[in-house]
Amino acid sequence: QVQLVESGGGLVQPGGSLRLSCAASGSTFSNYAMRWYRQAPGKERELVATITSASSSTNYADSVKGRFTISRDDAKNTVYLQMNSLKTEDTAVYYCNAFRQRFGMLYDYWGQGTQVTVSS
């Protein structure tokens, strides 16, 4: 299995930046697609960003395009989410997710989440 631990959350003013990190252990990190989700109280969980395992292609939710960047460092078993130009509506708990589907087997792992609060 894969264990995921997020870090880097905190309080930041609107317009500021944060970089979230997700450290993975327990399996072959490079074989997994990595995703960042977020969820605010009373709202649905939202897929924020995805990076694939092989090509490292990325995609983003419309709400964060141009502001957030997902990246991965397979040598360090870590995925990052660089968040710039933060808005109050970005306030949420951010979760790291590792996903793999191969030979009829589905693997899906989650971190504990890290709180991001954007407020003046």
BELDAGI-V842729 format. One line per field, one symbol per residue. phi: phi as a letter, one per 20 degrees, with the letter a starting at -180 (. if undefined). A space follows every 10 residues. Layout:
phi = ???
This chain:
phi = .ddccebofr dbfgnecbce ccedbobegf edfdcddbbe gmdffdfebc ceeeelfcbb fgfdgnddce bccffdlcdc ceddlfdgfe faeddecdcb cblmddcbcc eencedcdbe
